Amino acid sequence: MEDEDTSVLFYAMDSEDLAQGKYDPDFQLADMEEALANSEAEWKIVFGHHPPLSVGRRAGDWHTYRKVRLFIT
């Protein structure tokens, strides 16, 4: 179904960075917060390889969840 009036922002986060504290996770969180705040999209979808919440065998990644929980609605 097409809808020309609906807009979507997809933000691909480096969940390895957040889960393991590699590179600069604070920069990525600030960048994500800015991108979400400045976007006028109706739908804002953030995704990464390591899910912050899961009912699967691995039960999610609590470390990542603590960092992104304020963005989950």
N, C-alpha and C positions, 0 to 999 in steps of 0.2 A: 504494500500500500504506500503510495506516495503522498506526501503532505508538504507542500512548498512553504507552509507557514511555521513549520517546526524546525528548530535548530538544535544541533547536538555538538558538544565539545567532548572529544576523547583525549584524555591525558594519560600517556603511558609512563608510569613511574618505574624507576629501577629498584624493584623490591629487594634485589640482592644487596644493593647499597644500604637500604634501610634495615634489612635483617642482620647484616653483618657489620654495619658501621664503616663500610669501605668508602673510599673517596671522600665525599663531603655531603653527608645526609642532611645536614642543616640547610645547605644551599638548595638541595632538591625540595625539601619541605617548603622553604620560602618561595621558591619558584612555582610550586604547585599551588600554594595559597594565593599568590598573585594572579596566576592564570585563571583560577576559579573565580576570584573576586572580580576580575576585569572582564570576564566573559559575559556576554548578554544571552548566551544560549539557554534555551529552556531546560535542556537535559545536559547534565555534566557527569560524565562517566570516567572514573579513574580506574585503571587496571594495571596489573603487574603479574609476574610469574608466581610469586609467593602470596597466597591469599591471606589477608589479615584475619579473616573469620572463615571457619570451615567446620562442617560436621563430618568431614571425611576422615580417613585413616590417620592423616597427619595432624588433624585438629587445629589447623591454622598456625599462625605465627604470632605469638603474644607480643614479642618485641616490636614487630612492625605495627601491630594493632594499636599499641600504646602511642605510637607516633602519629598515626593517621586517624585515630578515633574521632577527633573533632570534625573531620570532614565527612564522616559517615552519617547519612540521614535516611 
